[in-house]
């Protein structure tokens, strides 16, 4: 299994000017050390919808790489997005799913069929241009450049170490790096010159 911090460190080497769309589990590792917060739009409050948002952004900005950091629970709630992405064929989209087998942000409930379902096979079957699967950082590090230079849509299934949050959501301290989605979109529009 891959630790989120190690994963994000490898990805940041090849990010360039890519727009990052993290949600749920993906937000935790990414937002902790993002060097370009004006190009990050966290959609943590829209469980299951990050990949749809990332696809729309990729289609609207075809010359800019868009990277979605989905959680397995989030993707599980909206499996139809894989067909939609494959059909739309955004060449600039990389869709990561961080699979830890749990709804880790909502308290650690197990994902149904987590041991049987294979997201990378689903993505390949849906028609993504390429689909990868990794369970150790060394293998991922050897392929991350290829992933970032390939024509998409690209799907990357990461078996990640569970980091369960058990504190009730209403009692959690809001991370100041996790800006509201509206503020993040305003900053991104300024960055892209579309405001």
Residue pairs with C-beta under 8 A, 6 or more apart in sequence:
1 100
1 135
1 136
1 159
1 160
1 161
2 134
2 135
2 136
2 137
2 140
2 158
2 159
2 160
2 161
3 137
3 160
3 161
4 25
4 28
4 29
4 98
4 160
4 161
4 163
5 29
5 32
5 33
6 137
7 29
7 98
7 137
7 140
7 158
7 160
8 29
8 30
8 32
8 33
9 33
10 137
10 140
10 141
10 144
11 67
11 144
12 33
12 35
13 144
14 144
14 145
14 147
14 148
15 36
15 67
15 148
16 65
16 148
17 36
17 39
17 64
17 65
18 39
18 64
18 65
18 66
18 67
18 94
18 148
19 39
19 40
19 41
19 57
19 61
19 64
19 65
19 66
19 67
19 188
20 30
20 34
20 36
20 39
20 40
20 41
20 67
20 69
21 40
21 41
21 42
21 43
21 50
21 53
21 54
21 57
21 66
21 67
21 68
21 69
22 30
22 31
22 40
22 42
22 43
22 44
22 50
22 68
22 69
23 42
23 43
23 44
23 46
23 47
23 49
23 50
23 68
23 69
23 70
23 71
23 74
24 44
24 47
24 50
24 70
24 71
24 73
24 74
24 104
24 105
25 69
25 71
25 72
25 73
25 74
25 98
25 100
25 104
25 105
25 160
25 163
26 50
26 68
26 69
26 70
26 71
26 96
26 98
27 42
27 44
27 69
27 178
28 105
28 163
29 69
29 98
30 40
30 69
31 37
31 40
31 42
31 175
31 177
31 178
32 177
34 40
34 177
37 177
37 179
37 187
38 187
38 188
38 190
38 191
39 188
39 191
40 184
41 53
41 57
41 181
41 184
41 185
41 188
42 178
42 179
42 181
42 184
43 49
43 50
43 53
43 181
44 105
44 178
45 181
46 53
46 181
47 73
47 74
47 77
48 74
48 75
48 76
48 77
48 78
48 81
49 74
49 78
50 68
50 69
50 70
50 74
51 68
51 70
51 74
51 75
51 78
51 81
51 82
51 85
51 95
52 78
52 81
52 84
53 68
54 66
54 67
54 68
54 93
54 95
55 68
55 81
55 84
55 85
55 88
55 90
55 93
55 153
57 66
58 64
58 66
58 90
58 92
58 93
58 152
58 153
59 88
59 90
61 92
61 192
62 90
62 91
62 92
63 92
64 92
64 192
65 92
65 94
65 148
66 90
66 92
66 93
66 94
67 93
67 94
67 96
68 93
68 94
68 95
68 96
69 96
69 98
70 95
70 96
70 97
70 98
71 97
71 98
71 100
71 103
71 104
71 105
72 97
72 98
72 99
72 100
72 101
72 111
72 114
72 119
73 102
73 103
73 104
73 105
73 106
73 111
75 81
75 82
75 97
75 119
76 111
76 112
76 117
79 122
82 122
82 123
82 126
82 128
82 155
83 126
83 127
85 93
85 95
85 126
85 128
85 153
86 123
86 126
86 127
86 128
86 153
87 127
88 153
89 129
89 152
89 153
90 152
90 153
91 129
91 151
91 152
91 153
92 152
93 152
93 153
93 154
94 147
94 148
94 152
94 153
94 154
94 156
95 123
95 128
95 153
95 154
95 155
95 156
96 156
96 158
97 119
97 155
97 156
97 157
97 158
98 158
98 160
99 114
99 119
99 157
99 158
99 159
99 160
100 159
100 160
100 161
100 162
100 163
101 110
101 111
101 114
101 115
101 162
102 108
102 109
102 110
102 111
102 114
102 162
102 164
103 109
103 110
103 111
104 162
104 163
104 164
104 165
105 165
106 165
106 169
107 164
107 165
107 166
107 168
108 162
108 164
108 165
108 166
118 133
118 157
119 133
119 155
119 157
120 131
120 132
120 133
120 155
120 157
121 131
123 131
123 155
123 157
124 131
124 155
128 152
128 153
128 154
128 155
129 150
129 151
129 152
129 153
129 154
130 147
130 150
130 152
130 154
130 155
131 154
131 155
131 156
131 157
132 143
132 147
132 154
132 155
132 156
132 157
133 156
133 157
133 159
134 140
134 143
134 156
134 157
134 158
134 159
135 159
140 158
147 154
147 156
165 172
179 187
186 195
189 195
